[in-house]
Amino acid sequence: MEPALGLAFPLEVKNDRVILSKDLLLAPDKILPAGTVLRTIFRPVTLAEGEKKSRRGVDEDSFSRVAPKVTTKGLMTETERKVMDRAYGTVWTNPIDFRRTLELSTPDNLRFVLEPAPGTSPPPVEIPNFPDGLCLIGNPTPQILSVLKESPGAKAGFRGGDTILEIAGQPAGENLSDFITRYLAAREAAGKKRADLRLKVRRPSGETETLVLHVPPSWNSGFEE
């Protein structure tokens, strides 16, 4: 990953809570707005010795500074009960600690627990799914924070700090919402045509460069002229 996601994550503290300082594209269908409170993060792990998978199918482990209070009963294993209690109960107040925790696991294995709206429970859990391995923020123009190793974005030559200027010859958009709409549409069109997708970026040095992203053919591309 370039640069390390934990170092690049846009964080600040407000009212003793670690929050996002810029809009973040967490997944193609999920933008976390600036000001979102990040309660904690955790990752999937294997079952503890002697335990069995529950009907929910996945046990979780948590990075947390809070001792668990196991009260939940039902279908969860002991590991799951401890982990979910930690994850939902932990509140981070130090961005440095939060960034260090991000370094302990790859983004595709992470879960982000967000501050719930007043009166709602439990807190929402989000799973990162960075499109083509590109973690982007709105700056307000889309800018790449980090690139996952061996992802399509990494193979195309994207780097942390790049600002995306154009997609298939058209403006990339003035915010993350515009960007992801145009990006997905251009990517789908390229897949139908069995063509690669060209994106123009501005490097941190100020130089511009056109990168070629390989797009696998879509399933129905063979039926279209």
C-alpha positions in Angstrom: 0.0 0.0 0.0 1.3 3.5 -0.8 1.4 5.3 1.4 0.4 3.3 4.5 -3.3 3.8 5.0 -2.9 4.5 8.7 -0.5 7.3 8.1 -2.7 8.8 5.3 -6.1 8.5 7.0 -7.7 12.1 7.5 -8.4 12.3 11.2 -8.8 14.9 13.8 -10.3 15.2 17.3 -13.6 17.0 18.1 -15.4 16.8 21.4 -13.0 14.0 22.6 -13.9 11.9 19.6 -11.7 10.8 16.6 -13.5 12.0 13.5 -12.9 12.2 9.7 -11.5 15.6 8.7 -12.5 15.0 5.0 -15.1 13.1 3.1 -13.9 9.5 2.5 -15.0 7.0 -0.2 -15.3 3.9 1.9 -16.9 1.8 -0.9 -18.5 2.5 -4.3 -21.9 2.9 -2.6 -20.7 4.5 0.6 -19.2 8.0 1.3 -18.4 8.8 4.9 -18.8 12.6 5.3 -16.3 14.7 7.1 -17.2 14.8 10.8 -18.1 11.1 11.0 -17.2 9.8 14.4 -15.1 6.6 14.2 -15.8 4.6 17.4 -13.3 1.8 16.8 -12.0 -0.7 14.2 -11.7 -4.4 14.3 -10.9 -7.4 12.1 -12.1 -11.0 11.5 -10.0 -13.8 13.1 -10.3 -17.5 13.6 -12.3 -19.2 16.3 -11.0 -19.6 19.7 -10.0 -23.1 20.7 -13.0 -25.3 21.5 -15.5 -22.9 20.0 -17.7 -23.5 17.0 -19.0 -21.2 14.4 -22.4 -19.7 15.2 -25.2 -19.4 12.7 -24.0 -15.9 12.0 -20.9 -17.6 10.5 -18.1 -15.2 11.4 -16.3 -14.6 14.7 -14.6 -11.3 15.2 -11.6 -10.0 17.1 -11.2 -6.4 18.2 -8.5 -3.9 18.7 -9.6 -2.2 21.9 -8.5 -0.7 25.1 -11.7 -1.5 26.9 -12.2 -4.7 28.9 -15.3 -6.6 27.6 -18.5 -7.0 29.6 -20.1 -10.1 28.2 -23.9 -10.0 28.5 -25.2 -10.9 25.1 -26.7 -14.4 24.8 -28.0 -16.3 21.9 -26.3 -17.5 18.8 -22.9 -15.8 19.2 -19.9 -17.6 20.5 -17.9 -16.4 23.5 -15.4 -14.8 21.2 -18.0 -12.9 19.3 -19.7 -11.6 22.4 -16.4 -10.3 23.8 -15.4 -8.7 20.5 -18.7 -7.0 19.7 -18.9 -5.6 23.2 -15.4 -4.2 22.8 -16.1 -2.8 19.4 -19.4 -1.2 20.3 -18.1 0.2 23.6 -14.7 1.6 22.6 -14.3 5.3 21.8 -11.0 6.5 20.4 -9.8 9.9 21.5 -6.3 9.9 19.9 -5.8 9.9 16.1 -2.3 8.5 16.5 -3.5 5.4 18.3 -6.2 5.0 15.7 -3.7 5.2 12.8 -1.4 2.7 14.5 -4.3 0.3 14.8 -5.1 0.7 11.1 -1.5 -0.6 10.3 -2.2 -3.9 12.0 -4.4 -5.3 9.3 -5.1 -4.9 5.6 -8.1 -2.7 4.7 -10.1 -5.6 3.2 -10.1 -7.3 6.6 -11.2 -4.2 8.6 -14.5 -3.2 10.0 -15.3 0.4 11.1 -17.7 1.0 13.9 -19.3 4.4 13.6 -21.0 6.6 16.3 -24.7 5.8 16.2 -27.4 8.5 15.8 -29.0 9.4 19.1 -31.5 6.8 20.2 -30.3 4.1 17.8 -28.5 0.8 18.7 -26.2 -0.9 18.0 -23.7 1.3 16.3 -23.4 0.8 12.5 -20.5 -1.3 11.2 -19.0 -0.6 7.8 -16.7 -2.8 5.7 -14.2 -1.0 3.4 -14.3 -1.8 -0.2 -12.1 0.7 -2.0 -12.9 0.7 -5.7 -10.0 -0.9 -7.6 -7.9 -0.6 -4.5 -8.0 3.2 -4.4 -8.8 4.9 -1.1 -10.0 8.4 -1.9 -11.0 11.6 -0.1 -12.7 14.7 -1.3 -10.3 17.6 -1.2 -12.8 18.7 -2.7 -11.5 17.2 -6.0 -11.0 13.4 -5.5 -7.5 12.7 -4.2 -6.0 9.3 -3.6 -4.9 8.7 0.0 -3.5 5.2 -0.4 -3.4 2.4 -3.0 -3.7 -1.3 -2.0 -0.9 -3.5 -3.0 -1.4 -5.7 -6.1 -4.8 -4.0 -6.7 -5.9 -2.9 -10.2 -5.1 0.6 -9.2 -1.6 -0.3 -8.1 -1.0 -2.1 -11.4 -2.2 1.0 -13.3 0.4 3.1 -11.5 -1.8 5.2 -9.1 0.0 6.6 -6.1 -1.0 8.2 -2.8 -1.3 11.9 -3.3 -2.5 11.7 -6.9 -5.4 14.0 -7.7 -7.8 12.5 -10.3 -8.6 15.1 -13.0 -10.3 13.2 -15.8 -12.1 9.9 -16.4 -12.2 8.8 -20.0 -11.5 12.3 -21.2 -14.2 13.9 -19.0 -13.9 15.8 -15.7 -13.6 13.6 -12.7 -16.1 15.6 -10.7 -16.0 18.3 -8.0 -16.7 15.9 -5.1 -16.7 12.2 -4.2 -20.4 11.8 -5.2 -19.8 13.2 -8.7 -16.6 11.2 -9.0 -18.0 7.8 -8.1 -21.1 8.2 -10.4 -18.8 9.1 -13.3 -16.2 6.5 -12.5 -18.6 3.6 -12.3 -20.4 4.6 -15.5 -17.1 4.9 -17.4 -15.9 1.7 -15.9 -19.1 -0.1 -17.0 -18.9 1.3 -20.5 -15.2 0.2 -20.8 -16.1 -3.3 -19.7 -18.9 -3.5 -22.3 -16.5 -2.3 -25.0 -13.7 -4.6 -23.8 -11.5 -1.6 -23.5 -9.3 -0.2 -20.8 -10.2 3.0 -18.9 -7.9 6.0 -19.1 -7.7 8.4 -16.2 -5.7 11.6 -16.0 -4.0 12.4 -12.7 -1.9 15.2 -11.2 1.0 14.0 -9.3 2.1 15.7 -6.0 5.0 17.2 -8.0 2.4 19.0 -10.2 3.1 17.0 -13.3 0.1 15.3 -15.0 0.0 11.8 -16.3 -2.5 9.5 -18.0 -2.9 6.1 -16.4 -4.5 3.0 -18.0 -6.7 0.9 -15.8 -7.5 -2.6 -17.0 -11.2 -3.3 -16.8 -12.3 -7.0 -17.2 -15.0 -7.5 -19.9 -18.5 -7.4 -18.5 -20.6 -10.6 -18.7 -22.8 -9.2 -21.5 -20.1 -7.6 -23.6 -20.1 -10.5 -26.1 -23.7 -9.8 -27.0 -23.2 -6.1 -27.8 -21.6 -4.6 -30.9 
